[in-house]
Structures are given as structure tokens and as C-alpha cells.
Amino acid sequence: MATSAKHLLIASTEAHSGKSATILGLSQLSLAREISIGYGQPLATDLQKNPQNEDDRDVNFLAATLGLSANQIKPPLLRLDHQTISQRLQGKDDRDYTQDLQEYIKQIEGDLILLEGSSNLWEGSIFNLSAPEIAESINAKILLVAPYHHLLSVGSLLAAKKFLGDRLLGVVLNDISPAELADAKDTVKPYLEAQNIPVLGMIPQDRILNSISVREIATRLDAKILCCPEHLDWMIESLSIGAMNVNSALGYFRQRENMAVVTGGDRAELQMAALETSTHCLILTGRIPPKDLIIERAESLDIPILSVDTDTLTTVEVVDAAFGKVSIHEPIKVEQIQKLMEQHFDIERLMQQLGLEVVKSV
């Protein structure tokens, strides 16, 4: 067990990089080694229409999943939105958030306090709450999560090292495609290590983590659920458009797995073809009700059907934009994150760098 709390800021080079998944996986690995965890988020960004509710949902999820008490987890110190930014720029908010941050951190208990950073390294600068400023204020180290974009990822990581200096404890290269994995391991990792940038994790691209639930799709599309509401937790891994003839559609659909199919409400033949393949959700555009035989077949196969007002192109754009950018609250994702971190993250090296004594998990 640790004798004093260590602080680790999980930061990123860009939005939707995998910070939340990294925090969840790191927490699971730490708890397995009898290192107690605390969690905080100094600056909340990328807020939805109901930021308070969304923040509370994330905090409650982490608390429930990790078994954290109220003293181990805190909601955001500051919510970054149009109003808070405007007040700051207009001189209506002159608070010293550095002092607020120090008091905020004191309220979180744990051997290892994990702090979730904002969308990038400089966001929050006008409040003195950018990643390097947070780390400097509370004497924290930084673990940087970066999506892997070919060999070009090296440049942004070198720039981050210059920006963060010795506060940078290491990096996690995330979402590495199978085609890029060899280059990442054999070329990029050794180079970064030689530049004094420890590579603590190399997480491969994962179809489960990049998937989206039928429930999330229905919410984003404001869809009417026509059948099988008990199966909204089906996970969607790909998206197909039914806009061709039936023979072509069957060949196309059979190449995909666990897909959502978007087609017109009047295309009964395409709807039936989709139901006979690896379809987890049928999305019908135009608010045209499907034929009874389609509903009956979908119910027999436990496949939800959604009906939306939007046209096919708009519907596809909304769903496609959600892949890889939705929450990790589904149990299947929690389990998958734990597996990936156990296999591809060097937890012992991280703990050694932090100066934490650990009990190895069995």
C-alpha cells in the first residue's frame, strides 16, 4: 500500500482519444494490486444539452463500477461552456482556480488519484486549468493518451514532450489498426523511448469499444421503437445502407457482421434481406410503417426496428459520427477494456515510476 497519495493526470492530444477507457482500465489494474483509487475531473468539456446530468451519470457509473465511496470521487470543478468562457473573457470571473483546484484535490481520497483531463493539452488555459498548469499546481505527473495516426503520430508526441517537460510520465498509443501495429511496435515505440518518452501502453483497435448500442442510436435519432425494445442493448459494429436491388443487397449484407441497416420504410424486400443476415438493428427512414410480415420476422429474430423522420443520408451521418465516440457504460465494454489493459498496458512500470508499492494480482 502507498504511504501518501500520488496524482496522475490522464491527458490527451485531441478529443475522443480514449481517456475515459484508460482511466477505467487503469483503475481496475490498480485495485487488483490493492492500490486504492480516487477520481476527479477538474475541467469538464464536450458537454451535451444537459451537462449536469451527463457529468453525474459519468461519476455515478465510475463509482458503481469501481466501488468508490463519495470521498473517492468528485464531479467536475468547472464546467467549460459558452457562459463560463464569456464571463471569464469579459472580466466577470476573476477567481483564482489554482487555489480552488488545490482544495478540490484535498477532498479526494485514495492511494492513486486519477484526474481526467480535458479535450487537449491547452484547453482551460484562460482559467489556469490547462493540463500542464493543473499538473504544476498539484505536483502531478501526466499520462498522455494519443490515438495512433500512422507514423505521423510521432510529431505530435514530440511536441507534447516539449510542452509538458518532465511532467510527462509516459504515453498510451491507442486504437492502433492491425495494418499499423507492426510499425508502431518496431519503429515508433523504440524511437519514442529513445526520446525519453516512455510508451506504457499500445492498445490495438477493437471492434467492441468502437461499437454503439441500439439504445444509443435510438436516442441520437429520436427514433420510434417499433419492436423488440428489450434488445436495445445489442451492440452495432458497422452500418450498411439498403439502397440497391435485393440480390446485390444480400451479397453486400453478408460481408458485414453485427450491423445496423438503414433503408426506406417502403423497401420491404430489402428489409427482409437485411433480417436474414447479421443485422442487429433495422432503421427505417421516412416514418413509413413496415409491413406486418417484417415486424413479425424481426420479432422472431429479436431484432429491434427503429423508425425515424430523417432521410437516409442524414440518418447515416448521425449514426456514423457516433462510432468510437460514445460512452463506455455498457458492461461488455467495461469487460473488454479490462482485458485490453491487462494485455497491452505496463502497469508495473507505471507504478514503479509513480513510486507506488504494489501487491501483484494473482
C-alpha positions in Angstrom: 0.0 0.0 0.0 1.1 3.6 -0.6 2.1 5.8 2.3 1.0 9.0 0.5 -1.3 9.8 -2.4 0.1 10.1 -5.9 -1.6 12.2 -8.5 -1.8 11.3 -12.2 -3.4 13.4 -14.8 -4.7 11.5 -17.8 -4.5 13.9 -20.7 -4.9 13.7 -24.4 -3.7 15.3 -27.6 -7.3 15.5 -29.0 -10.9 14.8 -28.2 -12.2 11.2 -28.2 -8.8 9.8 -27.6 -9.7 7.1 -25.1 -9.0 8.9 -21.7 -12.1 7.5 -20.0 -11.4 4.0 -21.1 -7.8 4.3 -20.0 -8.9 5.6 -16.6 -11.3 2.8 -16.2 -8.8 0.1 -17.2 -6.0 1.7 -15.1 -8.3 1.8 -12.1 -9.2 -1.9 -12.5 -5.5 -2.8 -12.7 -4.6 -0.7 -9.6 -7.5 -2.1 -7.5 -6.3 -5.6 -8.4 -2.9 -4.7 -6.8 -4.5 -3.3 -3.7 -3.9 0.3 -4.7 -7.0 2.4 -3.8 -8.3 4.8 -6.4 -9.6 8.3 -6.3 -11.1 10.1 -9.3 -11.7 13.8 -10.2 -12.2 15.9 -13.3 -11.0 19.5 -12.8 -12.4 20.7 -16.1 -15.4 19.2 -18.0 -15.7 19.9 -21.7 -17.5 18.5 -24.7 -20.8 19.0 -22.8 -24.1 17.8 -24.0 -27.5 19.6 -23.7 -27.8 18.6 -20.1 -24.2 18.8 -18.8 -25.0 18.4 -15.2 -26.9 15.2 -15.8 -24.2 13.9 -18.1 -21.5 14.6 -15.6 -23.5 13.0 -12.8 -24.1 10.0 -15.0 -20.4 9.5 -15.6 -19.5 10.0 -12.0 -22.2 7.5 -10.8 -21.0 5.0 -13.4 -17.4 5.1 -12.2 -18.4 5.0 -8.6 -20.7 1.9 -9.2 -18.3 0.1 -11.5 -15.2 0.6 -9.3 -16.9 0.5 -5.9 -15.8 4.1 -5.0 -17.2 5.9 -2.0 -18.3 9.6 -2.1 -14.9 10.6 -0.6 -13.1 8.9 -3.5 -14.8 10.6 -6.4 -15.8 14.2 -7.2 -17.8 15.8 -10.0 -16.1 18.5 -12.2 -14.6 21.5 -10.5 -15.5 23.7 -13.5 -17.8 23.1 -16.5 -16.5 24.8 -19.6 -19.3 26.2 -21.7 -20.2 29.4 -23.5 -21.4 31.1 -20.3 -18.3 30.4 -18.2 -15.9 31.3 -21.1 -17.8 34.6 -21.8 -17.8 35.6 -18.1 -14.0 35.0 -17.9 -13.3 36.9 -21.1 -15.5 39.8 -20.0 -13.7 40.1 -16.7 -16.8 39.0 -14.7 -15.0 35.9 -13.3 -11.6 36.6 -11.8 -11.4 33.7 -9.4 -8.1 32.0 -8.7 -8.9 28.5 -9.9 -5.4 27.3 -8.9 -6.4 27.6 -5.2 -9.8 26.1 -6.0 -8.1 23.2 -7.6 -5.8 22.5 -4.6 -8.8 22.5 -2.3 -10.7 20.2 -4.7 -7.9 17.7 -4.8 -7.6 17.6 -1.0 -11.2 16.3 -0.9 -10.4 13.2 -2.9 -9.2 10.1 -1.0 -7.1 7.3 -2.4 -3.5 6.0 -2.8 -3.6 7.0 -6.5 -5.7 10.0 -7.5 -6.6 9.8 -11.2 -7.6 13.1 -12.8 -9.3 13.2 -16.2 -8.0 16.0 -18.4 -10.0 18.0 -21.0 -10.1 17.6 -24.7 -6.5 18.6 -25.4 -3.4 19.9 -23.7 -4.2 23.7 -23.8 -7.9 23.7 -23.2 -8.7 25.6 -20.0 -5.8 27.9 -20.2 -7.9 31.0 -19.6 -8.8 29.6 -16.2 -5.2 28.4 -15.5 -6.6 24.8 -15.8 -4.7 23.5 -18.9 -3.0 20.1 -18.5 0.4 21.5 -17.6 -1.0 24.1 -15.3 -3.1 21.5 -13.4 -0.1 19.2 -13.1 2.2 22.0 -11.9 -0.4 23.2 -9.3 -0.8 19.9 -7.6 2.5 18.3 -8.4 1.0 15.6 -10.7 2.6 13.5 -13.4 0.9 13.2 -16.8 -0.1 10.1 -18.7 -0.8 11.1 -22.3 -3.4 9.1 -24.4 -2.9 9.6 -28.1 -4.9 8.0 -31.0 -2.4 6.4 -33.4 -2.4 8.1 -36.7 0.3 6.3 -38.7 3.9 7.4 -38.3 2.7 11.0 -38.2 1.8 10.4 -34.6 5.4 10.9 -33.6 5.5 14.6 -34.4 2.6 15.5 -32.1 4.1 13.4 -29.3 7.5 15.1 -29.6 5.7 18.5 -29.4 3.8 17.3 -26.4 7.0 16.3 -24.7 8.4 19.8 -25.2 5.2 21.3 -23.9 4.9 19.1 -20.8 8.6 18.6 -20.0 9.4 16.3 -17.1 5.7 16.2 -16.1 5.1 13.7 -18.9 5.4 10.2 -17.3 4.6 8.3 -20.5 2.2 7.8 -23.3 -0.5 5.3 -24.4 -0.8 4.8 -28.1 -4.5 4.0 -28.7 -6.7 2.5 -31.4 -3.8 1.1 -33.4 -5.1 -0.6 -36.6 -3.9 -4.2 -37.4 -2.1 -2.8 -40.5 -0.2 -0.3 -38.4 0.6 -2.5 -35.4 4.0 -3.8 -36.6 5.3 -0.2 -37.4 4.0 1.0 -34.1 5.8 -1.7 -32.2 9.0 -2.0 -34.2 9.6 1.6 -35.3 7.6 4.2 -33.3 7.9 2.7 -29.8 11.8 2.4 -29.9 12.1 5.9 -31.3 9.9 7.4 -28.6 11.7 5.6 -25.9 15.0 6.9 -27.2 13.5 10.4 -27.0 12.8 9.8 -23.2 9.0 9.3 -23.9 8.1 6.0 -22.2 5.5 4.0 -24.1 3.4 2.4 -21.3 0.6 1.1 -23.5 -0.1 0.1 -27.1 -3.8 -0.6 -27.4 -5.0 -2.2 -30.6 -8.1 -1.2 -32.5 -11.1 -3.0 -31.0 -14.4 -3.6 -32.6 -16.3 -3.8 -29.3 -15.0 -0.5 -28.0 -15.8 1.3 -31.3 -19.3 -0.1 -31.4 -22.5 1.6 -30.4 -25.7 0.2 -28.7 -29.1 0.2 -30.4 -30.3 2.3 -27.5 -27.7 5.0 -28.2 -28.7 5.0 -31.8 -32.3 5.4 -31.0 -31.6 8.3 -28.6 -29.4 10.1 -31.2 -32.0 9.7 -33.9 -35.0 10.4 -31.7 -36.4 7.2 -33.2 -39.6 5.4 -32.6 -39.0 1.8 -31.5 -41.4 -0.4 -33.4 -40.4 -3.8 -31.9 -38.1 -5.7 -29.6 -37.4 -2.9 -27.0 -35.9 -5.5 -24.7 -33.0 -5.9 -27.1 -31.8 -2.2 -27.3 -28.5 -3.3 -25.7 -27.5 -5.1 -28.9 -24.1 -3.7 -30.0 -23.7 -2.3 -33.5 -20.3 -2.7 -35.1 -21.0 -1.4 -38.6 -23.5 0.5 -40.7 -25.0 -0.6 -44.1 -27.3 1.3 -46.5 -30.1 -0.6 -48.2 -30.5 1.3 -51.5 -29.8 -1.3 -54.2 -31.6 -4.3 -55.6 -32.2 -7.4 -53.4 -29.6 -9.6 -55.0 -26.9 -7.0 -54.7 -28.0 -6.2 -51.1 -27.8 -9.8 -49.9 -24.2 -10.1 -51.1 -23.4 -6.7 -49.5 -25.1 -7.5 -46.2 -23.4 -10.9 -45.9 -20.0 -9.2 -45.8 -20.8 -7.4 -42.6 -21.3 -8.5 -39.0 -23.5 -7.1 -36.2 -24.7 -4.2 -38.4 -27.4 -1.7 -38.4 -29.1 -1.4 -41.8 -30.6 1.9 -42.9 -33.3 1.7 -45.6 -36.6 3.3 -46.7 -39.7 2.3 -44.9 -41.2 1.3 -48.2 -38.4 -1.2 -49.2 -39.9 -4.4 -47.8 -37.7 -6.7 -49.9 -34.5 -5.0 -48.6 -35.8 -5.1 -45.1 -36.4 -8.8 -45.3 -33.0 -9.4 -46.9 -31.3 -7.5 -44.0 -33.2 -9.5 -41.4 -31.8 -12.8 -42.9 -28.2 -11.6 -42.4 -26.1 -10.5 -39.4 -28.3 -7.5 -38.6 -28.8 -6.2 -35.0 -31.0 -3.3 -35.9 -33.1 -2.1 -38.8 -33.5 1.6 -39.2 -36.4 2.7 -41.4 -36.4 6.3 -42.8 -39.4 8.5 -43.8 -41.7 7.3 -41.0 -43.3 4.8 -43.4 -44.6 1.9 -41.3 -43.2 -1.5 -42.3 -45.5 -4.4 -43.4 -46.7 -6.7 -40.7 -44.6 -9.6 -42.0 -41.5 -7.5 -41.4 -42.4 -6.8 -37.8 -43.3 -10.5 -37.3 -40.0 -11.7 -38.7 -38.0 -9.1 -36.7 -39.7 -10.2 -33.5 -39.0 -13.9 -34.2 -35.3 -13.0 -34.6 -35.1 -10.5 -31.7 -34.1 -7.6 -34.0 -35.2 -4.1 -33.0 -36.7 -1.9 -35.7 -36.4 1.9 -35.4 -38.4 4.4 -37.4 -37.1 7.9 -38.0 -38.3 11.1 -39.6 -34.9 12.0 -41.2 -33.9 11.0 -44.7 -31.4 8.2 -45.3 -28.3 10.4 -45.8 -28.9 12.4 -42.6 -29.6 9.2 -40.7 -26.4 7.6 -41.8 -24.4 10.7 -41.0 -25.7 10.8 -37.4 -25.1 7.2 -36.7 -21.7 7.1 -38.5 -20.5 10.0 -36.4 -21.2 8.1 -33.2 -18.9 5.1 -33.8 -15.9 5.2 -31.4 -17.2 8.4 -29.7 -19.8 7.1 -27.3 -19.7 6.3 -23.6 -18.1 3.2 -22.2 -21.0 2.4 -19.8 -22.1 -0.9 -21.4 -20.9 -3.9 -19.4 -19.4 -5.6 -22.5 -17.2 -2.5 -23.0 -16.1 -2.5 -19.3 -15.1 -6.1 -19.6 -13.2 -5.5 -22.9 -11.3 -2.5 -21.5 -10.1 -4.6 -18.6 -8.8 -7.3 -21.0 -7.1 -4.9 -23.3 -5.4 -3.0 -20.5 -4.2 -6.3 -18.9 -2.7 -7.4 -22.2 -1.3 -4.2 -23.6 -0.5 -1.8 -20.7 2.6 -2.0 -18.5 1.0 -1.4 -15.1 4.1 -2.4 -13.1 6.3 0.1 -15.0 3.8 2.9 -14.3 3.6 2.1 -10.6 7.4 2.0 -10.3 7.6 5.4 -12.0 5.0 6.8 -9.6 6.8 5.3 -6.6 3.9 3.1 -5.5 4.4 -0.3 -3.9 2.0 -2.8 -5.3 0.7 -6.3 -4.5 0.8 -8.3 -7.7 -2.6 -9.7 -8.8 -3.0 -13.4 -8.9 
